[in-house]
Amino acid sequence: MKRTISAEVGKGSVDHNCRKFIAANVDQERTHLNINYCNEPIRQIYHELFDEALARYNAKQTRTDRQIEDYYEKICSGKQEKPFHELVIQIGNKDDTGSATEIGEMAKGMLDEYYRDFQERNPNLHVFSAHLHMDEATPHIHIDFIPVISGSSRGLDTRVSLKKALEAQGFRGGTRSATEWNLWVQSEKEQLARVMERHGFEWEQKGTHEKHLSVIEYKKQERAKELAAMEEMLAEKTDEFSTLAKRVNSLADGKQEYKDLEERLYHDQEYQLPEPTALMTAKAYKTKVADPLVKHLKKYLKGLLTRYYMAVDKNYHLGQNNEKLKKENKALAESNSQLKDEIAILRKENKAYSLLRKALGNEQLEALIVQMKVMRLQKEQSHSKMHVMK
């Protein structure tokens, strides 16, 4: 079942959104079905967000005429930024997703699910007013937010900026069509499309030829991505393990080198104390022969011991990393196996789903899916009401 997604810049009429006044297109008998998520006074939110930054900014100003008395009023009277922005997002249209229909009720549930993690997904967009409307032709949400950035070197260190707020969330514009706003709106549409797919709906993009996936195909694709990522990670860990193994082998070669050096110290003439000549005194022998050799041996031994203990310490840590990598490899292999099993199950489910669609026909199967979804949604709402009454 396909439905379009529309996302537009709202007029920002907060009083209309929370129904302080009623427009002509509102069915007041259905207003009680709306969901009011939040509706906080914008001036109060500005104080909470910017007062500390405003105090820091004013404290730096040597001239009083450059101080800002009211940051909200400054933004409202300025031309660079708006005090807030509004996104209106909707599933379908009045012809295929009317608010008073079963599909409209399902759209309400999907929009509600989409909004629940909007603030977490957009940490730089502070939502102060949000409302889901079921008393107009098509279910939709008005989301009013203040774009906030921190660490600014210009003006207040925490200030209003839509462009910078969206850039901080990873949306960087480059062309007239690919602005920060357009890229972000496209991302939000994709978020809603994922919710719709979980409920058996496909996103119909007008003017494109992109084929959308069924729920089972979507799950299968996501599991395949996870599997590819797991296999890549497993390959990286295998390479890391191989590198560590080579280093351990190199250390073993180093130990053999130490043994060879030990043999040289005992047998090579360079490190042996020669017999004194017939006319050499004990003092001269000590000064000219014994002391230089002892000094040479001490220096060599000090360097040798330092290298040895460094190698022993390194070997200990390599051993620990080795054990850690073995455990990680085992865990990755298990996850890899589980993902393969899950993909196999999804393939079977997809085949069964295709056979069922072929047997019943598209219209009958979609009608059955809608009926089941509505029943489940009604059951969840009933359970939620009982929980609230308790």
C-alpha positions as CSV (number, residue, x, y, z in Angstrom):
1,M,0.0,0.0,0.0
2,K,1.5,3.3,-1.1
3,R,1.1,6.8,0.3
4,T,2.9,10.0,-0.3
5,I,4.7,12.1,2.3
6,S,4.5,15.9,2.3
7,A,6.6,18.2,4.4
8,E,6.1,21.9,4.2
9,V,7.2,25.1,6.0
10,G,4.3,26.0,8.3
11,K,2.9,29.4,8.9
12,G,3.9,29.2,12.6
13,S,0.5,30.0,14.0
14,V,0.9,28.5,17.4
15,D,-2.5,29.7,18.6
16,H,-4.2,28.0,15.7
17,N,-2.2,24.8,16.2
18,C,-3.3,24.5,19.8
19,R,-6.8,25.5,18.9
20,K,-7.0,28.8,20.8
21,F,-8.9,29.9,17.7
22,I,-10.8,27.7,15.3
23,A,-10.4,28.1,11.5
24,A,-13.1,27.3,9.0
25,N,-11.5,24.0,7.9
26,V,-11.5,22.5,11.4
27,D,-14.1,19.9,12.4
28,Q,-14.6,20.7,16.1
29,E,-16.4,17.4,16.7
30,R,-13.1,15.7,16.1
31,T,-10.8,18.1,17.9
32,H,-10.7,15.8,21.0
33,L,-8.8,13.3,18.8
34,N,-5.9,15.6,18.4
35,I,-2.6,15.0,20.3
36,N,-1.0,18.0,22.0
37,Y,2.6,17.1,22.7
38,C,3.8,20.4,24.1
39,N,3.0,24.1,24.1
40,E,5.4,26.2,26.0
41,P,5.6,30.0,25.9
42,I,8.4,30.9,23.5
43,R,9.6,33.9,25.6
44,Q,10.1,31.5,28.6
45,I,12.1,29.1,26.4
46,Y,14.3,31.9,25.1
47,H,15.1,32.8,28.7
48,E,16.0,29.2,29.5
49,L,18.1,28.7,26.3
50,F,19.9,32.0,26.0
51,D,20.0,34.1,29.3
52,E,23.3,32.7,30.4
53,A,24.9,33.3,27.0
54,L,23.4,36.8,26.9
55,A,24.9,37.6,30.3
56,R,28.3,36.5,29.1
57,Y,28.0,38.6,25.9
58,N,26.9,41.7,27.7
59,A,29.7,41.4,30.3
60,K,32.2,41.7,27.4
61,Q,30.8,44.9,26.0
62,T,32.6,48.1,27.0
63,R,29.8,50.2,25.5
64,T,26.3,49.9,27.0
65,D,24.7,50.7,23.6
66,R,26.1,47.4,22.3
67,Q,24.5,45.4,25.0
68,I,21.4,43.4,24.2
69,E,18.5,43.8,26.6
70,D,16.1,41.2,25.2
71,Y,17.4,38.5,22.9
72,Y,14.0,37.4,21.8
73,E,13.0,40.9,20.7
74,K,16.4,41.3,18.9
75,I,15.8,38.2,16.8
76,C,12.2,39.2,16.1
77,S,13.2,42.7,14.9
78,G,16.3,41.4,13.0
79,K,16.3,40.2,9.4
80,Q,18.9,37.4,9.6
81,E,17.1,34.8,11.7
82,K,13.5,33.9,12.5
83,P,12.6,33.4,16.2
84,F,11.3,29.9,15.3
85,H,10.5,27.6,12.4
86,E,7.7,25.2,11.8
87,L,7.6,21.9,9.9
88,V,4.2,20.4,8.9
89,I,4.5,16.8,7.9
90,Q,1.6,14.6,6.5
91,I,1.0,11.1,5.2
92,G,-1.2,10.8,2.0
93,N,-4.0,13.3,1.1
94,K,-7.7,13.9,1.8
95,D,-8.7,11.5,-1.0
96,D,-6.7,8.4,0.1
97,T,-5.9,9.1,3.8
98,G,-8.9,11.0,5.2
99,S,-8.8,11.7,8.9
100,A,-12.2,10.0,9.5
101,T,-11.2,6.8,7.8
102,E,-9.4,3.6,9.0
103,I,-6.4,4.5,7.0
104,G,-6.4,8.0,8.6
105,E,-6.4,6.3,12.0
106,M,-3.4,4.3,11.0
107,A,-1.7,7.4,9.7
108,K,-2.2,9.0,13.1
109,G,-0.4,6.1,14.8
110,M,2.5,6.3,12.4
111,L,2.9,10.1,12.7
112,D,2.8,9.7,16.5
113,E,5.5,7.1,16.3
114,Y,7.6,9.3,14.0
115,Y,7.4,12.3,16.4
116,R,8.3,10.4,19.6
117,D,12.1,10.5,18.8
118,F,12.1,13.8,16.8
119,Q,13.8,15.8,19.6
120,E,16.4,13.0,20.2
121,R,17.1,12.9,16.5
122,N,17.4,16.7,16.3
123,P,19.3,17.9,19.4
124,N,19.9,21.3,17.9
125,L,16.2,22.0,17.2
126,H,14.5,22.8,20.5
127,V,10.8,21.9,20.1
128,F,8.5,24.1,22.2
129,S,5.1,23.5,20.4
130,A,3.9,20.3,18.6
131,H,0.4,19.1,17.7
132,L,-1.0,16.2,15.7
133,H,-4.3,17.2,14.1
134,M,-7.1,14.8,13.4
135,D,-9.8,17.5,13.0
136,E,-8.8,18.6,9.5
137,A,-9.0,16.7,6.2
138,T,-5.8,14.7,6.5
139,P,-3.8,13.7,9.6
140,H,-0.7,15.9,10.0
141,I,1.7,17.3,12.6
142,H,2.8,20.8,13.3
143,I,6.3,21.0,14.9
144,D,7.6,24.4,16.0
145,F,11.2,24.6,17.0
146,I,14.0,27.0,17.8
147,P,17.3,26.2,16.1
148,V,20.2,26.5,18.6
149,I,24.0,26.4,18.2
150,S,26.7,26.5,20.9
151,G,30.3,27.6,20.8
152,S,29.7,30.4,18.4
153,S,32.5,32.9,17.9
154,R,30.2,35.6,16.6
155,G,27.6,37.3,18.8
156,L,26.3,35.2,21.7
157,D,28.2,31.9,22.2
158,T,24.9,30.1,22.3
159,R,22.5,31.7,19.7
160,V,19.8,31.2,17.1
161,S,20.9,29.9,13.7
162,L,19.0,27.5,11.4
163,K,21.9,27.0,9.0
164,K,24.5,26.3,11.7
165,A,22.1,24.1,13.7
166,L,21.4,21.9,10.7
167,E,25.1,21.8,9.8
168,A,25.9,20.7,13.3
169,Q,23.5,17.7,12.7
170,G,25.4,16.8,9.5
171,F,23.3,18.6,6.8
172,R,25.6,20.8,4.7
173,G,24.1,22.5,1.7
174,G,26.0,23.1,-1.6
175,T,23.5,24.1,-4.3
176,R,20.3,26.1,-4.6
177,S,18.2,22.9,-4.4
178,A,20.4,21.0,-1.9
179,T,20.2,23.5,0.9
180,E,20.6,22.6,4.6
181,W,16.8,22.8,5.0
182,N,16.0,20.6,1.9
183,L,18.5,18.0,2.9
184,W,17.2,17.9,6.5
185,V,13.5,17.7,5.3
186,Q,14.4,14.8,3.0
187,S,16.0,13.0,5.9
188,E,12.9,13.5,8.0
189,K,10.7,12.1,5.2
190,E,13.0,9.1,5.2
191,Q,12.5,8.7,8.9
192,L,8.7,8.7,8.5
193,A,9.0,6.3,5.5
194,R,10.8,3.8,7.8
195,V,8.0,4.0,10.3
196,M,5.4,3.5,7.5
197,E,7.3,0.5,6.2
198,R,7.1,-1.2,9.6
199,H,3.4,-0.8,9.3
200,G,3.1,-2.2,5.8
201,F,3.0,1.1,3.9
202,E,5.3,2.2,1.0
203,W,6.5,5.7,0.4
204,E,5.2,6.9,-3.0
205,Q,7.5,9.6,-4.3
206,K,5.8,11.5,-7.0
207,G,8.0,12.2,-10.0
208,T,10.5,9.4,-9.3
209,H,10.8,5.9,-10.5
210,E,12.3,4.5,-7.3
211,K,10.7,1.2,-6.3
212,H,9.9,0.9,-2.6
213,L,10.4,-2.2,-0.6
214,S,7.8,-4.3,1.2
215,V,8.2,-4.7,4.9
216,I,9.8,-8.1,4.6
217,E,12.1,-7.0,1.7
218,Y,13.1,-3.9,3.8
219,K,14.0,-6.1,6.7
220,K,15.9,-8.5,4.5
221,Q,17.9,-5.6,3.0
222,E,18.7,-4.2,6.4
223,R,19.9,-7.6,7.7
224,A,22.0,-7.9,4.5
225,K,23.6,-4.5,5.3
226,E,24.3,-5.6,8.9
227,L,25.8,-8.9,7.7
228,A,28.1,-7.1,5.3
229,A,29.2,-4.7,8.1
230,M,29.8,-7.7,10.3
231,E,31.8,-9.5,7.7
232,E,33.9,-6.4,7.1
233,M,34.5,-6.0,10.8
234,L,35.4,-9.7,11.1
235,A,38.0,-9.3,8.2
236,E,39.5,-6.3,10.0
237,K,39.8,-8.2,13.3
238,T,41.4,-11.2,11.4
239,D,44.0,-8.9,9.9
240,E,44.6,-7.4,13.3
241,F,45.0,-10.8,14.8
242,S,47.5,-11.8,12.0
243,T,49.5,-8.7,12.7
244,L,49.7,-9.5,16.4
245,A,50.7,-13.1,15.7
246,K,53.6,-11.8,13.6
247,R,54.7,-9.5,16.4
248,V,54.6,-12.4,18.9
249,N,56.7,-14.5,16.5
250,S,59.1,-11.6,16.1
251,L,59.4,-11.5,19.9
252,A,60.2,-15.2,19.9
253,D,63.0,-14.5,17.4
254,G,64.2,-11.8,19.8
255,K,64.5,-14.2,22.7
256,Q,66.7,-16.5,20.5
257,E,68.8,-13.4,19.8
258,Y,69.3,-12.9,23.5
259,K,70.4,-16.5,24.0
260,D,73.0,-16.0,21.2
261,L,74.3,-12.9,22.9
262,E,74.6,-14.7,26.1
263,E,76.8,-17.3,24.4
264,R,79.0,-14.5,23.0
265,L,79.4,-13.0,26.4
266,Y,80.8,-16.2,27.7
267,H,83.0,-17.2,24.8
268,D,83.9,-14.3,22.5
269,Q,87.3,-12.9,23.0
270,E,86.0,-9.4,23.0
271,Y,84.3,-10.0,26.3
272,Q,87.0,-12.0,28.0
273,L,89.6,-10.6,30.5
274,P,93.1,-11.1,29.1
275,E,96.1,-12.3,31.2
276,P,98.4,-9.5,32.4
277,T,101.8,-9.1,30.8
278,A,104.9,-10.0,32.8
279,L,105.9,-6.4,33.6
280,M,102.4,-4.9,34.1
281,T,101.5,-3.9,37.7
282,A,98.2,-4.7,39.3
283,K,97.2,-1.1,39.3
284,A,98.0,-0.6,35.6
285,Y,96.2,-3.9,34.8
286,K,93.1,-2.7,36.6
287,T,93.2,0.8,35.1
288,K,94.1,-0.1,31.5
289,V,92.4,-3.5,31.1
290,A,89.9,-4.5,33.7
291,D,88.1,-1.2,34.3
292,P,87.4,-0.4,30.6
293,L,86.1,-4.0,30.0
294,V,83.8,-3.8,33.1
295,K,82.6,-0.4,32.0
296,H,81.9,-1.7,28.5
297,L,80.1,-4.7,29.9
298,K,77.9,-2.7,32.3
299,K,76.8,-0.4,29.5
300,Y,76.0,-3.2,27.2
301,L,74.2,-5.2,30.0
302,K,72.1,-2.1,30.9
303,G,70.9,-1.7,27.4
304,L,70.3,-5.4,27.0
305,L,68.2,-5.6,30.2
306,T,66.2,-2.6,29.2
307,R,65.4,-4.1,25.8
308,Y,64.5,-7.4,27.4
309,Y,62.1,-6.1,30.0
310,M,60.5,-3.8,27.4
311,A,60.0,-6.9,25.3
312,V,58.6,-8.9,28.2
313,D,56.1,-6.2,29.0
314,K,55.1,-5.9,25.3
315,N,54.6,-9.6,25.1
316,Y,52.3,-9.5,28.1
317,H,50.1,-6.8,26.5
318,L,50.2,-8.6,23.2
319,G,48.9,-11.7,24.9
320,Q,46.1,-9.8,26.5
321,N,45.1,-8.2,23.2
322,N,45.3,-11.6,21.6
323,E,42.8,-13.1,24.0
324,K,40.6,-10.1,23.5
325,L,40.6,-10.5,19.8
326,K,39.8,-14.2,20.0
327,K,36.7,-13.3,22.1
328,E,35.7,-10.6,19.7
329,N,36.2,-12.9,16.7
330,K,34.1,-15.5,18.3
331,A,31.3,-13.0,19.1
332,L,31.4,-11.7,15.5
333,A,31.3,-15.1,14.1
334,E,28.2,-15.9,16.2
335,S,26.5,-12.7,15.2
336,N,27.3,-13.4,11.6
337,S,25.7,-16.9,11.9
338,Q,22.6,-15.4,13.5
339,L,22.2,-12.8,10.8
340,K,22.5,-15.5,8.1
341,D,19.8,-17.5,9.8
342,E,17.6,-14.5,10.1
343,I,18.0,-13.7,6.4
344,A,17.1,-17.3,5.5
345,I,13.9,-17.0,7.6
346,L,13.1,-13.7,6.0
347,R,13.5,-15.2,2.5
348,K,11.0,-17.9,3.5
349,E,8.6,-15.4,4.9
350,N,8.9,-13.3,1.7
351,K,8.2,-16.3,-0.4
352,A,5.1,-17.1,1.7
353,Y,4.0,-13.5,1.5
354,S,4.3,-13.5,-2.3
355,L,2.3,-16.8,-2.6
356,L,-0.4,-15.3,-0.4
357,R,-0.6,-12.1,-2.5
358,K,-0.8,-14.2,-5.6
359,A,-3.6,-16.4,-4.1
360,L,-5.7,-13.5,-2.7
361,G,-4.9,-10.7,-5.1
362,N,-3.5,-7.3,-4.2
363,E,-6.7,-5.6,-3.3
364,Q,-8.0,-8.3,-1.0
365,L,-4.7,-8.8,0.7
366,E,-4.2,-5.0,1.3
367,A,-7.7,-4.7,2.7
368,L,-7.0,-7.6,5.1
369,I,-3.7,-6.0,6.2
370,V,-5.5,-2.7,6.8
371,Q,-8.2,-4.5,8.9
372,M,-5.6,-6.2,11.0
373,K,-3.6,-3.1,11.5
374,V,-6.7,-1.2,12.6
375,M,-7.6,-4.0,15.0
376,R,-4.1,-3.9,16.5
377,L,-4.1,-0.2,16.8
378,Q,-7.5,-0.2,18.5
379,K,-6.3,-2.9,20.9
380,E,-3.2,-0.8,21.8
381,Q,-5.3,2.3,22.4
382,S,-7.7,0.4,24.5
383,H,-4.8,-1.1,26.5
384,S,-3.3,2.4,26.9
385,K,-6.6,3.9,28.2
386,M,-6.9,1.0,30.7
387,H,-3.4,1.7,31.9
388,V,-4.1,5.4,32.4
389,M,-7.3,4.6,34.3
390,K,-5.3,2.4,36.7
